[in-house]
Amino acid sequence: MHITLIGAGAWGTAMALAAARHPAVHRVTLHARDESQARALREQKQNARYLAGIQLPGSMSISSGPLPPLWAKNSEHSLFVIATPVAGLRSVLSSMVGVTAPVAWLCKGLESGTGLMPHEVQAQVAPSLLAGALSGPSFALGVALEQPTALVAASAHASVRQALVQAFHGPALRVYANSDIVGVEVGGAVKNVLAIATGLCDGLNLGLNARAALITRGLAEMTRLGSALGAQADTFMGLSGLGDLVLTATGDLSRNRKVGLLLAQGQSLAQAVASLGHVAEGVYSARTVLRRARDVGVDMPITEAVVALLDGRWSAQEAVQHLMGRDPKGEFA
């Protein structure tokens, strides 16, 4: 297969490495944002900014420049994978009209302003694409280091799911197919918001009981929203639901969890975000997640608390007090 990754950040580089190491000996191209970035990748043989110390194989091609020339050669490609944040997805997809090769994205979250999930953005700007998402519990560094990882290839199109499995399923990376792209993308968006809440919980030293309760009740919120949007409830017990939530809420590499930890320490949101050096999608998705929940009449108290905290309306302690002060109810009510 000829696989092209669009975006040479941590995730684009990690998945390019996974494809280049595949036993099927894929032809892999990593497309950088600009020529200076591409030159650094070629000269240093590594992505020093995002994955320092991990060598790029000589078989991996590095390209840069405008995207339309790539699309013009789409018949030579087996798969395009977009590795931009959600904020950059629309512009890339808008330029892909006429592409016939399968397309997938790695981003998780909702588009700021519109509140759309990635597949809804694609349906709006490039509805003819055969497209889907590659998601699941994973940090880019773990994939780059070939640590055992499992992901979900989600698409309404069997050909896209199969292309993703053929591209990435190998000795260190298992890829499971799932046709429920709504559930996979709801899980990917909501878990980032819940990870901020869990980081807050840990930063306030509320204990492991509180963390377990927060993750469990957060999963209930995620499932309620997904079901209201047409997802299958079973999806949230899988890799892109429970799996991704547990990793992002507890893993030390989680940027969203780190935001919660820093807020609990008294940092402002601006200070917390600036200290990361990477995008924390939960910061940008929290308000849109809450808005979509309200649009479909779904109660998401943990998400509401995170939004109030991010907006500066509640302190960390007040957010906890509001959650613990809610009226009693049945667990599955």
N, C-alpha and C positions, 0 to 999 in steps of 0.2 A: 504494500500500500504506500501511497504518497500522502503523508499527513503534514499539514501546515498548521502551526500554532500561531495565532495572531495576538501578540502581546508578550513581551519578554520580562515580565515581572516574576515574582516567586512562583506563581502557579503555572504560568505559561512555560517557564523553564523546566519546572519539575515534571510536567506532563510530557514535554518534548524529550526529556531524559528517559522517561518510562517507555515512550514509543521507540526511541532510538536503541534501547537495550533489548527490545522485544526479540524473542527467538525467531520470529518471521523475517527479521532484518528489513524493517520498514525503511523507506526513504523519508527523512524527517527534515522539515524546514521550520526554523524559529524566526518569526518576523518581528523585528524590533520597531519601536516607535519612530526612531530617527537614525540617521547614519552614524552619529557619534556613539550612540548606544551599541549599534551593531558592530562598529569598529572595536569598541572595548571588549565585546564578547569574543570577537575573533582573535584579538591580540592576547587577551588574558586567558583564553580557553576556560573561562568560568564566568558566572554572573556574580561579580564581586559585591554588588550592592545587596542582592537579595539571598543568594545561596553561596556565600564565600567558601572557597576551599573545595567545592565539588566540581570536578573536571567535566567539561563538555566533550563528548566524543568527536573525533575528527570526521566521522561520517555525517554529523549534523550540519546542515547548511544554515547560515545566518543571512537573512535578507532585511531590507528596510525600504522605505519609500512609500509612495501612494499605494493604496490598496487596489484600485480598479485593475491595474495590470495583472494582479494575482487572479482576480475573478475571470479575466479574459482567457486565462489558461486553465479554467476549472475542469476541463475535460481530462487534464493530466493528473488531477488530484483525486484521491479516494475519500478524503475527509478534511474539512476545515474545522478547527477548534478555536473559538474566540475566548481569549483569556484576559479580557479587560474587566474592570469593575462594572457594576450595573450602570453607572453613570455614562459609561462609554459604549454600551451595547447598542443603543438606538442608532448612533451614527455609523457604526460598522455594518449593522444589518441593512440600513437604508441604502448602502452602496452595493449590496449584494443581489439586487434584482437581476434575475436571469441566471444565477448560479444553479447548477443542477446537481453538483456533488453534495453529499450529506454535510450538514452543518450542526455543530453543537457549541454550547457555551458552558463555562465553568463558574460564572458569577452566581452569587446567592443574595437575594434581597428583593426589594421592590423599588421601582423607579421613583425617584423623588419628584413630587409634583403630581404625576399621574396616578401613582399608587399601583401601577401595573406590574404583574409578574413578568419575568423575561419572555416566557412563551406568548404572553399577551402583547408585548411590545413587538415581537416578531410577526404575530398575526396582523398587527396594525400596519407595519411598514414594509414587510416582505412576505406576504401570505403564501406565495408560491414555493417558498423554500421547504425542503425536507429537513426538518430541524428538531433538536431536542437538547437535553441538558445532561451533563455528567456531574454527579453530586455525591454526597455521602460523607461519612466521618473521616476527615483527612486533613493533615497539615502538610503544606508543600514540602517542608524539610524532610518529613518522614518518607514521603514518596521519593524524593531525590536521593535519600540514603538507602532506598530499596528495603525499607522496613515493611513487613506485611500489612497490607491495606486492602479494604473492600469498598468499592464504589457502586453507584447505581447509574445505569444508562437509561434515561427516561425520555420517551417520545411516543407520540401516537403512531409513528411510522416504524414498522418492523425493520425496514432497511437501515434506518438511522441507529436503532438499538444494536443491530447486528454489526454495523460498521464500527461502533464504539467498542463492542466486545472484541472484534478482530484486531482493532488497533492497540488496545491496552491490556487485555486479559493475559496475564502471564504468571511466571513463578512467584513474583512478589506482589502482584496486584490482581485481585479478583474483581470482575465486573459483572454485576447482576442486571438483567434487563427488567424494566418495569414500564408499563404503558400509562401509568397514572402520573403524568407530568404535573398536574395541579397539586397533588399531594406532595410530590418530591420538592416542588418549588415553594410551597407553603412551609414545609419543614425547614428548608434552607434559609428562608427569610426570618421565621419566628425564632428559631434557635439562637440567632445572633442577639436578638433582643433579650431573650431569657438568660443568655450568658452574661450580659451586663448585670442583670439582677443577681445572678449567682456570685459574680465577682464582688458585688456590693455586700452580699451576705458573708462571704469569706473575709472581706476586708474589715467588716465590723466584728469579726470573731464570734459569730452567732452560733457556731458549732455545726457538727455533721448532721445532727437531727434536722436542723433548719435547712441545710443544703439539700438533703434528701427530699424534704417536703416541697421545697421550691422547685426542684427538677420535676417531681411527680405532678404537682399542680400545673407547672408550666406545660408539661406534655398534654394535660387535659385541655388547656387553653388552645394549644396548637391544633389538637384534634377537632375541637369544636369549630374553629375557624375553617379548617380545611374541609370538614364535612359540609359546612354551609356554602362553601365555594364549589362543591361538586367533587371533592376528592374521596378516595376510598379510605375508610377508617383504618384498614389493615396497614396501609402505607406508613402510618405514624408509629407502628410498632417495629418498623424495619430500619434499615441503615440510614435513610435520609430523614427519619423522624427521631426515634429514641436514640439511635446510634450517634447521629450528628449532634444531638442535644447534649448527650453525656460527654462527648469529647470536648465540645466547645465550652461547656459550662464548667468543666473541671481541669482541662489541660492547661499547663503553664504557657504554652505557645499561643493560646487564644487571645487575640487582640481585643475582642469584645469583653471577655472576662477581665482583662487588664484594665479596661476603662472603668468597670465597676470597682475594682480594687483601688484605683487612683482616686475615684470620687469619694470612696469611703475614707480615704486618708485626708480628705479636705481639699484636694485639688479642684480647680474649676474644670468645666468640660473642655474649654479651649486648651488649658494646660495638659489635660489628659490626652487629648487627641494629638496635640503637637509632639508629645513625648514618644508616640508610637512609631512614627516614621513610615507607617503603612496605613491603608484604609481599614477602618473598623465599620463594616457595613451596618451593624446594629444601630449605630448612632444616627445614620441616615434613614434607616428603614423603620425605626420605632414608631414615628408619628404616622407613617403611611400604613403600617400594620394596624394601628389602632383605628385609623379612619376607615379602613376596609372592614374591620370588625364591627364598627358602629353602623356601617352601611347595611350590613346583613343581620344586625341585631344580636351579635355575639358578645357575651360578657368576657372581658380579658383583664382582670384586676391587676395581675402582675405587670402586664404590658402598660396599663394605665399608670402604675406607680413609676415605671422606668421613664415614661414620657414626662411625667411631672418632675422627676428628678433632673432629667436632661434639660428641661425648660427652666429650671431654677425655681419652680413653684414649691417644691418640697426639698427638705434636706434629706440626707441618707437616713437619719433616725426617724424622721416623719414618714418616709416611705414605708419603713418597717412597721411603724405604729398603725398606719392605715390598713396595711395588709392583715395584721394580727387583730385589728379591731373590727373586722367585718363580721356581720351576723352569721350564726351557724347555719349550715345547710347540709343536705344529703350529699354524699361524696360524688354520686353520679347524676345529680340533679341538673 
